Amino acid sequence: MPAKTVNDIVALCKRRGFIFTGSEIYGGLGGAYDYGPYGVELMKNIRNAWWNAMIYSRDDIEGLDAALISNRLLWKYSGHEAGFSDPLVECKKCGARMRQDKMRDPSKCDNCGSTEITEPRAYQLMMGLSIGATADGAINAYLRPETATTTYTNFKNVLDAKPHKLPFGIAQIGKAFRNEISPRGFVFRMREFEQAEMQYFVNPSDDEKFHKMWMETRMAWWVNALGIPAEKLRFLPHEKLAHYAKAAVDIEYAFPDGFDEVEGIHNRQDFDLGSHTKAQSEFKINANVLENRDSTTKLSYSDPQTGENFIPYVIETAMGANRAMLAVMIEAYNEEDLGDGKSRVVLKLKPKLSPVKAAVIPLARNVPELLNISNNIVGDLRKLGIGRIELENSGNIGKNYRRHDEIGTPVCITVDHQTLEDNTVTLRYRDTMAQERVAIADVPKRILEIVNE
Ligand code: ATP
């Protein structure tokens, strides 16, 4: 049974060092969380799973890591400066501020139930910055609210450095910042979060084909790479489309409180490259774009066969990495009754995602012979380069197993007195708790098999 409430995950995250409240010792800061020793590993493994699928397994997508702070002109022409806002309402009775489109009932305050609610006003979500020695406090730059815009503005740089024929894509994983009105749901809605986005540039006549292809590809990734059961995921097409979008579909996951968005797959037509390009009048831009007087570069593509120079369409896949990690943890979380009044919490993660790949445990603490062998096994496993291998020299085997069950370590390796006689160790498996005696020489091969399952 996966976690019944997000609170199960919040407690585990704090207890075992996955996620902490940001600025906690000073009372916290809404919408900011810090990732601890096992949280950084799980996030890294999710990022790697995405990068492997989107870049290393293909020939048509390039990686990029653009700056988090950017010239405000990017956000003027992307439309964010004028239009990236949420509808803010306030309760006249208790003063609660809410995002109108996410209220349980827009006519009643979510906090106190009062019907005295102000009219909505547009609330800018971008975080402005004042940078440079001459800055006088006026906003002259922004923290990016998404990775996508910096991908569009690098379109020509990437294409010139690494020529591609259409279709091809550019992918980024990185931080994004939004001044959300009401952060909620633990890491579900934060003010600083991480996105994994890919923009796929296509010939306008191929847009629908590639939108469908990416919907299928991304859904299969959630199932196969993250281990989320297909029946816990669904597509939700947007009923109301943004003016530039031809189609927009979310992938939603069944969180304990109901289905909610984890990734968007959108057909954005030629809006983005069309908005940021120089010499807009030379192109037939389909989307409604702001006249651009500042761009220094044509963001167009020349077809090598026909010689036609045009603005490609964009199919975008935009995933929230923190929401992915939350869904993975909810799905992997199990509370098991072991009989005799005993129970355990176990995180049944796919071994590829596990923060620790294996723990080596000498049965007794500080026994030099056992510790030497354990250290040698740790050394051999670290040479495999598969991620974190831990040595547990506490002498409390039961506690060690419980800790590693809770952080999702797929296998523990116990070194005991029999090891000194026959060079074998016990492998203890997380999911079944089954134990198996294995020759030390065979351990690295066995661990590799488990991690690559
Ligand atoms: P929402 O409707 O939930 O505000 P969005 O449609 O604005 O999200 P996008 O701009 O499409 O989101 O961003 C892509 C992905 O980034 C989302 O699917 C989500 O997983 C993630 N994301 C967006 N905002 C946040 C946030 N404040 N905190 C955590 N993840 C977020």
Residues whose N, C-alpha, C, O or C-beta is under 5 A from the ligand:
A	BS01	ATP	E180 V187 F188 R189 M190 F193 Q195 E261 V262 E263 G264 A318 M319 G320 R323
